[in-house]
Every structure is written in structure tokens, then in C-alpha cells.
Amino acid sequence: MAATLGVIVGVGVAEANAPGKSLRPTIRPVALQVSESGNAAFHRWIEGYRDRALAAGIRADVFDRAMADLRYNTSVIQKDRNQSEFTKTVWEYLDSATSDLRVKNGQAALAAQRGVLEEIEAKYGVDKQIVVAIWGLESAYGTFRGSIPIIEAMATLAHDGRRGAFFEEQLAAALRILQSGDVTAAQMKGSWAGAMGHTQFMPTSFLQHAVDFTGDGKRDIWSDDPRDALASTAAYLKANGWTKGQPWGVEVQLPKGFDYAEANRDNMKMPSEWARLGVLDMDGRAVPNHGKASVLLPAGADGAAFLIFDNFEVLESYNTADAYVIGVGHLGDRILGGAKIRGEWPREDRALTYDERIELQERLTGQGFDTKKIDGKIGPLTIEAVRQFQKANGMKPDGYASLHILKKLR
């Protein structure tokens, strides 16, 4: 989804992600019931919000039509309340994201839309297989675009207050989209978190990047015709710095005795420099000099390794999870006939639960390896803290936040 909501590795393909979104959390049902008084409170909030929306430029007729007959959507709140328990490892995610069926369907989608995709590639300078791969991960090539009314979902989440300011911004953006005439409220459907259309744009990202590629006067990412959505995705990536022809990454093999402290996102070298250190592609050759790259070890020293380029970071603007970015890049490669990932994965490992990730950060910080945040997200700061803990304890400093590390910390 066009980046707004970042996600942590461990979900499934397509929902809590949009541009801004997509790895799906395990949902543990919570019984939520809203009384008539609860709905009355929701409607009072809408009345109060009306003044703010009109002051921000939303026309009264647009607001009143869109907000009429809304109800507090408890299923949306339930999903929002239960996001934190992610359960998939990077390899489990990739098994689904780049499955043979998804590759086959992607090749069919590319063939069906080849002319359009080549026009989009020529206009925006974004490689067509990447656009198709995002389409495949976000909505299974348009077959699962979401069926939740966006206005109701955004109003519910804005009223709820947990991330009220964020969702009020999304609601205002959705109302501006209606005001522009791109879509009707009845047609504006998507995921519970606000991601819409074939490639799951958040409303704010739509306003910034959506395009009318078909020339019919509407930026239509919702209908069966995917052309505006695909072009909008390319426009989004172009705006975020995509370099045509540069790989997102290349799978590599590391030499014996490799210094795992070198596998740091800030440690950028030309592939020819990496080759002199023994970092070669899977056929033993130097990776071409597409630009500076860093070594990524998404599952530590016992998993596959990649040299990743600037385009990796561009894809992170769509979704911050490494698993998602690898999934998009590798799916695109496979759609063009590329090989499967050849490196092994530590399949005996399991993903840390949310509570375990919190504990990991607390224990690291408590023992002097500051993660800066205790948020359950295994990002660069936590990875570096793990790396420093590993160094201090004579372990390979690969930064892999595993159950083994948590047990050592205990």
C-alpha cells in the first residue's frame, strides 16, 4: 500500500499494509458491542467533526451525503485492537508472497496488461514487473480489493481515538477524493485500515500520487479496470526516487569468515568492492555495479543474504517491512523468469510474538544495549542493539532478533 501505515514482518499478504500496508496479523477475536448510546456518541463526534471538515474546505453537501447513516463499525475496531500479534517468519511470508501460483498469475497479469504496463514504464520510469508484483501482493492482481466502506471505517477509527489524529487526516482526505468526483462514497471501498483499490492506496497517498492514466477525468483505482491504479503506483514509486533498471537487490553468497558487522544498512559499497571481500552472486560472479549496496541478512547468518540497492529503500516507502520489500522484488524477478531464492532459511526457528519482542527490547536496553524504543518493532535500532549484544557475548554479530537471543538475554 502506498506508505502511510508501516508494518512489522509477520503478517500475511494484503491487509494491514497500504501505501502504506500489507502483512496480515493474526486476529484474536474480542467481543465488541456498541450500545445505542455508543452510536449516539459516534454521531455527536461526527457533528463536531463537521465544523472542522468544512473549515478545511470540504463542502457541506459532500460532507452531509458521505456521513449520512454511518454507524460505528465494531469489526473495524476489533481489527485495529488486535494488530500486534504477528506470527510469520520472513520465509513463511515469502513462501506465500512468491508462491508458484502467485508467480503464474503474475505472468498472466503481465501478459494481459503488457501494452499498458509498457506505456506506464515509459512514462514513469518504473520497471513493469515491480508494478505487477505490488499489484499481486496488495490485491492478488485485483481479485481482493477490500469491501469495507472507507468513509465509515475512517470515521470509526478517528472517533475511537487510539490513532485519532492519523485517521481524521485520512477521513478528510477521503472526503476530498469524493469532492473531486473521482469516486462515489458507495464505490469507495477497501480494507479496514483505509487502503483502497488494486494497489491499496491510503487516502492521503491517493491525493498526492494518484493519476488519471485513462484520460476519462477520474483517478479510478477501485473499478475492474486496473490502469489508473497501476499508473498511480508507478507515479508513487517515481516520486519516491525509483531508478529504472536498478535491481531492488540481488541474492549473494558470503565468504567463510565474513565479518557480519559489515551487514549494516549504513555500510554501502559498490558491488565490485563487495566482490573483493568475497561477496558474490549465487553463481560465484561479481554483482554488476548498479550503484552502492549494503548486505541484508533478513534471517541472520543462517538465512539467505542479499545485496540491496537504493530501490529497496524506495519500496520501503510503500511498506516498511523487509519481508514485504523482498517479496515485491523477488516476485517481480520471478515473474520475469528469474530463479527462486537459493539460500537456506533457519526453518526450525519461529517468529517472536509481540510480547516476546517487547521483552527482547526491554532486556537489551536493561543490559546496556539501548534499543531507543520499546515498541515491539524489530527495526534498525533493535537490530543494532542485538548486534552489540552478540559482539559482547562472542556470537556472530548478524543482528538477528531470534528466540535464541531472547533466551540468552534471560
Backbone torsions as a table, in degrees:
resi	resn	phi	psi	omega
1	MET	NA	152.0	-174.6
2	ALA	-72.2	123.3	-162.0
3	ALA	-45.4	119.8	170.6
4	THR	-153.3	-46.2	178.7
5	LEU	-104.3	111.7	177.0
6	GLY	-78.7	155.9	177.4
7	VAL	-132.1	157.8	-179.9
8	ILE	-95.6	148.3	175.7
9	VAL	-55.7	134.6	174.1
10	GLY	133.9	12.7	-179.7
11	VAL	-110.4	-161.7	178.9
12	GLY	-110.8	-172.5	-177.4
13	VAL	-85.3	125.2	166.9
14	ALA	97.6	-4.8	-178.2
15	GLU	-111.0	-71.7	-164.8
16	ALA	-70.5	25.4	-175.6
17	ASN	-112.9	111.5	169.0
18	ALA	-132.9	178.2	173.4
19	PRO	-72.7	84.7	-170.6
20	GLY	122.8	46.8	-176.4
21	LYS	-171.5	-155.4	117.7
22	SER	134.4	56.8	160.2
23	LEU	-131.9	124.5	-167.1
24	ARG	-94.5	129.3	179.8
25	PRO	-77.3	154.8	170.3
26	THR	-72.1	130.2	-178.5
27	ILE	-102.6	122.6	173.1
28	ARG	-98.1	112.1	-171.3
29	PRO	-55.9	137.1	174.2
30	VAL	-124.3	127.4	-179.6
31	ALA	-72.6	116.2	177.9
32	LEU	-120.4	125.2	177.5
33	GLN	-128.1	139.0	-179.5
34	VAL	-119.9	123.4	179.7
35	SER	-76.8	172.4	175.3
36	GLU	-60.0	-34.8	177.6
37	SER	-66.0	-33.2	175.7
38	GLY	-64.1	-43.0	176.5
39	ASN	-65.3	-34.3	177.7
40	ALA	-64.2	-39.3	177.3
41	ALA	-64.4	-38.7	177.1
42	PHE	-61.2	-44.7	-178.8
43	HIS	-69.5	-31.3	174.2
44	ARG	-66.4	-37.7	176.4
45	TRP	-62.1	-43.6	179.0
46	ILE	-59.4	-42.1	178.8
47	GLU	-61.2	-41.7	178.2
48	GLY	-68.7	-36.7	-179.8
49	TYR	-69.1	-27.7	-176.8
50	ARG	-54.4	-44.7	180.0
51	ASP	-61.9	-41.0	-179.9
52	ARG	-66.8	-40.5	-179.6
53	ALA	-65.3	-44.7	-179.9
54	LEU	-65.4	-38.3	177.7
55	ALA	-64.4	-26.2	179.3
56	ALA	-87.3	2.9	174.7
57	GLY	105.0	4.9	176.7
58	ILE	-80.8	129.7	179.8
59	ARG	-69.0	146.1	-178.1
60	ALA	-59.6	-40.4	-178.0
61	ASP	-67.4	-36.2	178.2
62	VAL	-66.5	-47.1	-179.6
63	PHE	-60.7	-49.5	-174.0
64	ASP	-65.1	-37.9	177.5
65	ARG	-67.8	-44.1	-175.3
66	ALA	-69.1	-34.7	-172.5
67	MET	-96.6	-1.5	179.3
68	ALA	-67.9	138.1	171.7
69	ASP	65.2	19.5	175.5
70	LEU	-74.1	150.7	172.8
71	ARG	-126.6	152.5	176.2
72	TYR	-64.1	117.9	-171.1
73	ASN	-91.5	99.6	-175.2
74	THR	-67.5	-28.8	179.6
75	SER	-67.2	-33.4	176.3
76	VAL	-65.7	-44.5	178.8
77	ILE	-63.4	-39.9	179.1
78	GLN	-60.0	-44.3	179.5
79	LYS	-65.6	-40.8	-179.9
80	ASP	-65.9	-36.8	-178.7
81	ARG	-69.0	-23.9	-169.8
82	ASN	-115.9	33.8	-179.3
83	GLN	-79.9	-21.1	-160.9
84	SER	-76.9	-14.6	-173.6
85	GLU	-97.3	89.4	-179.9
86	PHE	-92.2	141.8	-167.9
87	THR	-127.5	-2.0	-175.8
88	LYS	-102.6	139.4	170.3
89	THR	-79.0	168.3	-179.4
90	VAL	-60.9	-38.7	-178.0
91	TRP	-73.0	-34.8	175.6
92	GLU	-64.1	-41.6	177.2
93	TYR	-61.2	-46.7	-178.0
94	LEU	-67.0	-32.5	176.4
95	ASP	-55.7	-38.4	179.1
96	SER	-83.4	-46.5	-174.2
97	ALA	-63.9	-31.4	-177.2
98	THR	-122.1	34.3	179.5
99	SER	-64.0	160.8	179.0
100	ASP	-58.4	-37.4	179.7
101	LEU	-66.5	-42.6	179.9
102	ARG	-66.5	-35.2	176.2
103	VAL	-65.6	-47.1	179.6
104	LYS	-59.4	-45.6	179.0
105	ASN	-66.0	-33.5	177.0
106	GLY	-67.6	-38.9	176.9
107	GLN	-65.1	-37.3	177.4
108	ALA	-67.6	-41.0	179.1
109	ALA	-64.7	-41.3	177.9
110	LEU	-62.7	-42.5	179.3
111	ALA	-64.1	-41.6	-177.2
112	ALA	-68.2	-32.6	-176.3
113	GLN	-111.8	19.2	-171.7
114	ARG	-55.8	-47.5	-177.9
115	GLY	-59.6	-46.5	179.0
116	VAL	-63.2	-45.3	-178.2
117	LEU	-64.8	-35.5	177.1
118	GLU	-68.9	-36.3	174.1
119	GLU	-63.4	-44.4	179.7
120	ILE	-62.7	-43.4	179.0
121	GLU	-60.9	-42.6	-179.5
122	ALA	-66.7	-37.5	-176.6
123	LYS	-76.6	-41.0	-172.4
124	TYR	-107.1	-11.0	178.6
125	GLY	70.2	31.3	178.3
126	VAL	-118.4	127.2	-174.4
127	ASP	-59.7	132.0	-171.1
128	LYS	-62.3	-33.6	-177.9
129	GLN	-67.2	-27.7	177.7
130	ILE	-71.2	-42.3	176.8
131	VAL	-60.9	-43.6	179.2
132	VAL	-65.1	-39.8	-178.8
133	ALA	-65.0	-41.5	175.5
134	ILE	-61.3	-44.1	177.0
135	TRP	-56.3	-42.9	-178.7
136	GLY	-66.2	-40.0	-178.8
137	LEU	-79.1	-33.8	-175.8
138	GLU	-77.8	-36.3	-176.1
139	SER	-144.9	20.0	-176.5
140	ALA	50.5	52.2	178.7
141	TYR	58.7	41.7	173.6
142	GLY	89.3	0.5	-175.8
143	THR	-86.5	-16.9	178.1
144	PHE	-133.6	83.5	-174.6
145	ARG	-94.3	-7.1	-178.6
146	GLY	96.8	144.7	-174.5
147	SER	-127.5	9.7	-178.1
148	ILE	-88.6	131.1	177.1
149	PRO	-60.7	120.9	-172.6
150	ILE	-67.2	-41.9	-178.7
151	ILE	-59.9	-46.0	179.9
152	GLU	-64.0	-42.7	-179.0
153	ALA	-64.0	-45.9	-178.8
154	MET	-67.4	-38.5	177.5
155	ALA	-64.8	-42.0	178.6
156	THR	-60.2	-48.0	-177.4
157	LEU	-70.7	-33.7	177.0
158	ALA	-66.6	-42.7	178.1
159	HIS	-66.5	-36.5	-176.3
160	ASP	-58.9	-38.3	170.9
161	GLY	95.3	-17.3	-177.0
162	ARG	-61.1	-41.7	171.6
163	ARG	-131.0	49.1	-170.9
164	GLY	-57.9	-44.4	-177.1
165	ALA	-63.9	-41.7	179.4
166	PHE	-61.9	-48.6	-175.6
167	PHE	-76.0	-24.8	172.4
168	GLU	-66.4	-37.1	174.9
169	GLU	-62.9	-42.2	178.7
170	GLN	-66.2	-38.3	177.9
171	LEU	-63.6	-44.6	177.9
172	ALA	-60.5	-41.1	178.2
173	ALA	-64.5	-41.7	178.5
174	ALA	-61.8	-39.8	177.4
175	LEU	-65.9	-36.3	176.5
176	ARG	-65.2	-35.6	177.0
177	ILE	-63.5	-44.3	175.9
178	LEU	-60.5	-43.8	-178.4
179	GLN	-62.7	-31.3	179.9
180	SER	-73.7	-15.3	179.4
181	GLY	85.7	10.6	-179.5
182	ASP	-69.2	-29.0	-173.9
183	VAL	-160.3	159.8	173.1
184	THR	-93.6	162.8	178.8
185	ALA	-61.1	-37.1	-179.9
186	ALA	-65.7	-32.4	-179.2
187	GLN	-84.9	-20.1	-175.3
188	MET	-79.5	87.5	-179.3
189	LYS	-124.7	158.8	180.0
190	GLY	-176.8	-145.3	-177.9
191	SER	-86.4	167.1	-179.7
192	TRP	-59.9	-27.6	-175.8
193	ALA	-92.1	2.6	174.4
194	GLY	105.5	-3.1	-179.0
195	ALA	-76.2	136.0	-168.3
196	MET	-129.7	147.1	166.7
197	GLY	80.7	-170.4	-175.1
198	HIS	-58.7	-37.0	-176.8
199	THR	-119.5	18.3	165.1
200	GLN	57.3	63.9	175.4
201	PHE	-84.0	137.1	165.8
202	MET	-72.5	153.6	-178.4
203	PRO	-54.7	-43.4	179.9
204	THR	-64.0	-39.0	178.5
205	SER	-67.8	-35.8	176.2
206	PHE	-59.1	-49.1	-178.2
207	LEU	-60.4	-34.5	-176.8
208	GLN	-80.5	-32.3	-166.6
209	HIS	-130.2	-13.7	-176.2
210	ALA	-67.1	145.2	-177.7
211	VAL	-130.0	155.0	174.8
212	ASP	-95.9	82.6	-176.0
213	PHE	-72.5	-31.2	-176.9
214	THR	-79.3	-16.8	178.5
215	GLY	77.1	21.7	-179.7
216	ASP	-94.4	7.3	178.3
217	GLY	89.2	0.8	179.9
218	LYS	-131.8	142.7	172.6
219	ARG	-93.8	92.6	-169.4
220	ASP	-107.6	100.9	178.7
221	ILE	-99.9	0.9	-171.5
222	TRP	-100.0	-28.4	-172.2
223	SER	-76.6	177.4	179.7
224	ASP	-64.9	-25.0	178.8
225	ASP	-76.5	115.9	-173.6
226	PRO	-88.1	0.9	-167.3
227	ARG	-62.1	-46.5	179.4
228	ASP	-63.1	-38.0	-179.6
229	ALA	-65.8	-43.8	-179.1
230	LEU	-65.8	-42.4	178.4
231	ALA	-66.6	-37.3	178.7
232	SER	-63.7	-38.2	177.5
233	THR	-63.5	-43.0	177.0
234	ALA	-64.4	-40.4	178.4
235	ALA	-62.6	-39.6	178.0
236	TYR	-61.3	-48.8	-178.6
237	LEU	-65.7	-38.8	177.4
238	LYS	-60.9	-44.9	-178.9
239	ALA	-63.2	-26.0	-179.3
240	ASN	-95.3	7.9	168.7
241	GLY	102.4	20.3	-178.8
242	TRP	-58.8	137.5	175.8
243	THR	-109.1	112.4	-177.7
244	LYS	-63.0	134.9	176.7
245	GLY	87.5	-13.1	176.7
246	GLN	-85.2	133.6	177.4
247	PRO	-66.0	156.4	167.4
248	TRP	-69.5	-36.4	-178.6
249	GLY	-175.9	168.2	179.1
250	VAL	-136.7	130.2	176.5
251	GLU	-66.6	137.4	-177.8
252	VAL	-133.9	165.0	172.2
253	GLN	-111.5	141.6	-178.6
254	LEU	-100.9	147.2	-178.2
255	PRO	-75.6	159.5	171.9
256	LYS	-60.8	139.9	-179.6
257	GLY	79.4	11.7	179.7
258	PHE	-58.0	136.3	178.1
259	ASP	-82.7	105.1	-174.1
260	TYR	-67.8	-13.9	172.7
261	ALA	-65.2	-19.4	177.5
262	GLU	-72.0	-20.0	-177.5
263	ALA	-82.8	73.5	-174.0
264	ASN	-132.3	131.9	-176.2
265	ARG	-58.5	-26.7	-179.7
266	ASP	-82.4	-8.9	-176.9
267	ASN	-94.8	88.5	-175.0
268	MET	-101.5	130.1	176.0
269	LYS	-138.3	157.2	171.5
270	MET	-67.4	146.2	179.2
271	PRO	-53.5	-32.9	177.7
272	SER	-64.2	-33.9	175.6
273	GLU	-69.5	-42.5	176.3
274	TRP	-61.0	-37.8	-179.8
275	ALA	-61.8	-36.7	178.7
276	ARG	-66.8	-22.0	175.6
277	LEU	-90.7	2.7	177.3
278	GLY	93.6	6.7	177.9
279	VAL	-87.9	108.4	-173.4
280	LEU	-126.7	164.5	176.8
281	ASP	-70.7	179.1	-172.2
282	MET	-71.7	-9.2	174.3
283	ASP	-103.4	9.8	175.8
284	GLY	82.6	17.5	-179.0
285	ARG	-109.2	158.0	173.7
286	ALA	-66.2	138.8	174.8
287	VAL	-71.8	136.0	178.4
288	PRO	-57.4	152.3	-177.5
289	ASN	-79.3	76.4	178.5
290	HIS	-78.5	-8.9	-173.8
291	GLY	140.5	173.9	180.0
292	LYS	-66.1	147.2	-175.6
293	ALA	-143.3	158.5	173.9
294	SER	-122.5	161.8	179.0
295	VAL	-89.5	128.5	177.3
296	LEU	-115.4	130.8	177.7
297	LEU	-122.0	82.8	-173.1
298	PRO	-65.2	-18.9	176.4
299	ALA	-127.4	27.3	177.3
300	GLY	76.8	-166.3	-174.0
301	ALA	-64.5	-22.6	-177.4
302	ASP	-94.8	9.1	179.6
303	GLY	-117.5	-177.4	178.6
304	ALA	-63.5	151.7	179.9
305	ALA	-121.5	149.1	-178.0
306	PHE	-139.2	145.1	161.6
307	LEU	-91.6	123.9	-177.8
308	ILE	-115.8	142.9	-173.3
309	PHE	-108.8	-178.0	-178.3
310	ASP	-57.4	-31.9	-179.4
311	ASN	-64.0	-23.4	174.4
312	PHE	-60.5	-45.2	179.6
313	GLU	-66.1	-34.7	176.8
314	VAL	-61.8	-43.9	177.9
315	LEU	-65.2	-29.6	175.9
316	GLU	-63.0	-24.4	177.2
317	SER	-68.3	-21.8	176.3
318	TYR	-82.2	-39.9	178.0
319	ASN	-159.7	128.2	-170.2
320	THR	-78.7	-11.6	-176.1
321	ALA	-72.6	128.7	177.6
322	ASP	-56.2	-39.9	-178.7
323	ALA	-60.2	-41.2	179.1
324	TYR	-64.0	-46.3	-177.7
325	VAL	-63.3	-44.8	176.6
326	ILE	-61.6	-41.0	179.5
327	GLY	-59.2	-47.4	178.2
328	VAL	-61.6	-50.7	-176.9
329	GLY	-62.5	-46.4	-177.4
330	HIS	-69.9	-37.9	176.3
331	LEU	-61.4	-42.9	176.7
332	GLY	-59.4	-43.4	178.1
333	ASP	-61.6	-44.4	-179.0
334	ARG	-65.2	-37.6	178.8
335	ILE	-60.1	-34.1	177.7
336	LEU	-85.4	6.8	176.9
337	GLY	97.8	9.0	-180.0
338	GLY	-69.5	166.0	-176.5
339	ALA	-78.6	159.6	172.4
340	LYS	-69.1	161.4	173.2
341	ILE	-60.8	128.6	-173.4
342	ARG	-96.7	-22.4	179.6
343	GLY	-67.6	157.6	178.2
344	GLU	-84.3	162.7	174.0
345	TRP	-122.2	150.6	177.1
346	PRO	-78.3	71.4	-170.9
347	ARG	-67.2	-9.5	175.3
348	GLU	-77.5	-16.3	179.0
349	ASP	-77.3	158.6	170.2
350	ARG	-123.3	161.8	178.4
351	ALA	-71.6	147.4	172.3
352	LEU	-71.6	142.1	173.4
353	THR	-74.1	169.6	177.5
354	TYR	-58.1	-47.3	-179.5
355	ASP	-61.5	-37.4	179.0
356	GLU	-69.5	-35.1	177.5
357	ARG	-66.9	-39.9	175.5
358	ILE	-61.5	-46.0	179.7
359	GLU	-61.3	-42.9	178.5
360	LEU	-56.3	-47.8	-179.1
361	GLN	-65.8	-41.0	179.2
362	GLU	-63.4	-43.9	-178.5
363	ARG	-69.3	-40.4	176.8
364	LEU	-59.4	-49.7	-178.3
365	THR	-63.8	-41.0	179.9
366	GLY	-64.5	-26.2	179.8
367	GLN	-97.6	13.0	173.8
368	GLY	95.4	8.1	179.1
369	PHE	-112.8	82.0	-166.1
370	ASP	-68.1	123.1	176.8
371	THR	-88.9	-3.3	178.8
372	LYS	72.0	-37.3	179.1
373	LYS	-132.1	148.2	171.2
374	ILE	-114.5	86.3	-172.5
375	ASP	-131.6	1.2	179.4
376	GLY	77.5	6.6	-179.7
377	LYS	-105.1	125.3	-178.9
378	ILE	-90.4	82.2	179.2
379	GLY	-103.6	-168.7	-176.0
380	PRO	-56.4	-36.0	-178.0
381	LEU	-68.6	-42.5	178.1
382	THR	-68.7	-40.4	178.0
383	ILE	-59.1	-42.6	179.4
384	GLU	-67.0	-37.1	177.2
385	ALA	-64.5	-41.8	175.7
386	VAL	-60.0	-43.2	-178.7
387	ARG	-60.2	-43.0	-179.8
388	GLN	-67.6	-37.7	175.5
389	PHE	-62.0	-43.8	179.7
390	GLN	-62.0	-43.4	178.9
391	LYS	-59.9	-43.9	-177.1
392	ALA	-67.6	-18.6	-176.5
393	ASN	-115.3	19.1	174.1
394	GLY	68.2	26.7	-179.5
395	MET	-103.9	165.1	173.6
396	LYS	-63.2	121.6	-175.9
397	PRO	-82.3	64.5	-177.2
398	ASP	-91.4	-5.5	176.4
399	GLY	73.9	11.9	-175.0
400	TYR	-80.2	115.8	-177.5
401	ALA	-83.7	84.6	-173.6
402	SER	-106.7	170.4	174.5
403	LEU	-62.5	-34.4	177.5
404	HIS	-58.5	-43.5	178.8
405	ILE	-64.0	-43.4	179.6
406	LEU	-60.6	-42.0	179.1
407	LYS	-64.3	-37.7	177.2
408	LYS	-64.1	-39.0	179.7
409	LEU	-66.4	-30.7	179.8
410	ARG	-72.7	NA	NA
